[in-house]
């Protein structure tokens, strides 16, 4: 029987902007599934929402997830909370 491991991390997804329509709404974001994709040349892991690149895992958890993806691990990633990014200029 496979072991299930759960971890939580915070990620800043700068690619999520209002031009994505309803997906930029906080209420619409919670519960959505995103995809993790490992870069071919580096250990960087990108986060994709509906096929659009929205961010990257940080340098602490990214290499661990990339290594697990190479070993064939499967991840189910769900947005549990969303916070709006504010522009300091305003």
N, C-alpha and C positions, 0 to 999 in steps of 0.2 A: 504494500500500500504506500502510495506517495505521501511524503510529508508536506504539509501546507505551512508555508512561512508567510507571515504578514509583517509588513513594515510600512511606516508612514514617513513621508518626507514633504517638505515645502519646496515648491518650485516657482520661480518667477517666469511666467509665460508672456514675454514681451510681444509675441506674435499675435496675441488675442487683442484685437482692437475693435472699435465700433463698426468697421467696415465688414466684419464677419456677420453682421445682422443680429439675429436673435441669440446667437451663440455667445455674444459679448455680455448678455444679461446674466447677472449672478445667479438668479433663480433657475434660469435655463441651463446653466453650466453644471450645477450639482447633480450627481447621479450619472453623468455622461461618461462614456468609456473613451479613453484615449489609447493610442498605440505607441509603443516604444520601439524605436528602430536603432540598431547599432550602425555606426559609420563603418564603412569598409576599411579605411586606412588607420583610424584611430580608435581609442576606447571611449569615444564620445557617444552618448546615447541621446537621440533626439526624441521629442514628444510631438506627436501629430494628432490633430483633431480634425476629423472628416477629411483626411488627406493633406491638410495644411500644416506646415511646420509652425509650431507655436512656442517652442522653448527647448531647453536642454537640461538634463540632469546635472547636478553640480559635481565638482571634482571629487567629492567624498564618496557618494553613492554610485556615481556614473560608471567608474571602472569595475565595480563589483557586479553591477547589473550587466554590463557588457560581457564580462567573463561568464556569467551565468547563461546569457543568451547564446554564447559560443558553445557552451556545453549542452545546449538543447533545452534549457529551462524555459517554461512558458509563464508569462506574466499576464495577469488581469489587472488593469489599472482603471480605477474609478475616481472621479473627482468627488471629494467629500465636502469640500468647502472652497469658496472662491472669494477673493478680495480684489477690489478694484485698485489699479495702480494710479496714483495721482501724480500729475506733473507739478514739480516744484515751482515752475515759472508762474503758475496761477495763484 
